[in-house]
Amino acid sequence: MILRPATRAELPAVLALLADEERVTDPASVTVSPAHERAFADIEADARNEVLVLVDDEADGGTVLGCLQATYIPGLGKGGAERALIEAVRIRADRRGGGLGRALMDGAIARARARGCGLVQLTSNKSRTDAHRFYASLGFARSHDGFKLAL
């Protein structure tokens, strides 16, 4: 398995992972909108953002088996160290339970550590109890209540 930044060509595969957590979605069936194109271009151009993919075999172009987005946030806390915010964590539905999620998250945490981040944080929907157990197994602690305001 290889963890690396996503390419534009992999955008349909990433969107397929985000489209349905419970089933495998064929990337060829995903519509990449102009808004997706702009967002991906903005992420790719920003040194504080990255979409990471976990790919099974680079030699054949690779199948995207997992993804996440990491945003590195400067802050005054933690001695001025950046914090990494991890979002949109997904592993293909038919490949869960084999350690890919751990490999994806371990790799993302290692990248954050290498940048000098003082903290990695994430949020997870309250209904995703399996994901909560998974994050706890990685050492994440429930420390705050989160709030969102849809605009």
Solvent accessible surface area in square Angstrom, and as a share of the most:
residue,aa,sasa,rsa
1,M,111,0.50
2,I,72,0.37
3,L,40,0.20
4,R,47,0.17
5,P,67,0.42
6,A,8,0.06
7,T,63,0.37
8,R,97,0.36
9,A,87,0.67
10,E,20,0.09
11,L,10,0.05
12,P,32,0.20
13,A,19,0.14
14,V,8,0.04
15,L,23,0.11
16,A,4,0.03
17,L,15,0.07
18,L,64,0.32
19,A,70,0.54
20,D,39,0.20
21,E,45,0.20
22,E,123,0.55
23,R,162,0.59
24,V,69,0.40
25,T,37,0.22
26,D,85,0.44
27,P,54,0.34
28,A,93,0.72
29,S,80,0.52
30,V,30,0.17
31,T,109,0.63
32,V,35,0.20
33,S,31,0.20
34,P,95,0.60
35,A,56,0.44
36,H,68,0.30
37,E,63,0.28
38,R,148,0.54
39,A,49,0.38
40,F,11,0.05
41,A,54,0.42
42,D,97,0.50
43,I,30,0.15
44,E,110,0.49
45,A,92,0.71
46,D,58,0.30
47,A,88,0.68
48,R,103,0.38
49,N,32,0.16
50,E,28,0.13
51,V,17,0.10
52,L,0,0.00
53,V,0,0.00
54,L,3,0.02
55,V,0,0.00
56,D,49,0.25
57,D,60,0.31
58,E,70,0.31
59,A,95,0.73
60,D,123,0.64
61,G,54,0.52
62,G,25,0.24
63,T,59,0.34
64,V,12,0.07
65,L,2,0.01
66,G,0,0.00
67,C,1,0.01
68,L,1,0.01
69,Q,44,0.20
70,A,2,0.02
71,T,29,0.17
72,Y,4,0.01
73,I,58,0.29
74,P,77,0.49
75,G,29,0.28
76,L,177,0.88
77,G,43,0.42
78,K,122,0.52
79,G,87,0.83
80,G,47,0.46
81,A,29,0.22
82,E,28,0.13
83,R,71,0.26
84,A,1,0.01
85,L,36,0.18
86,I,1,0.01
87,E,73,0.33
88,A,40,0.31
89,V,16,0.09
90,R,47,0.17
91,I,16,0.08
92,R,59,0.21
93,A,28,0.21
94,D,84,0.43
95,R,93,0.34
96,R,110,0.40
97,G,88,0.85
98,G,67,0.64
99,G,45,0.43
100,L,15,0.07
101,G,15,0.14
102,R,100,0.37
103,A,42,0.33
104,L,0,0.00
105,M,0,0.00
106,D,70,0.36
107,G,19,0.19
108,A,3,0.02
109,I,31,0.16
110,A,53,0.41
111,R,80,0.29
112,A,1,0.01
113,R,169,0.62
114,A,91,0.70
115,R,101,0.37
116,G,48,0.46
117,C,19,0.12
118,G,42,0.40
119,L,62,0.31
120,V,31,0.18
121,Q,58,0.26
122,L,35,0.17
123,T,86,0.50
124,S,33,0.22
125,N,96,0.49
126,K,182,0.77
127,S,91,0.59
128,R,64,0.23
129,T,76,0.44
130,D,98,0.51
131,A,14,0.11
132,H,29,0.13
133,R,153,0.56
134,F,57,0.24
135,Y,16,0.06
136,A,63,0.49
137,S,66,0.42
138,L,31,0.16
139,G,64,0.61
140,F,43,0.18
141,A,86,0.67
142,R,202,0.74
143,S,85,0.55
144,H,164,0.73
145,D,123,0.64
146,G,64,0.62
147,F,185,0.77
148,K,184,0.78
149,L,149,0.74
150,A,102,0.79
151,L,205,1.02
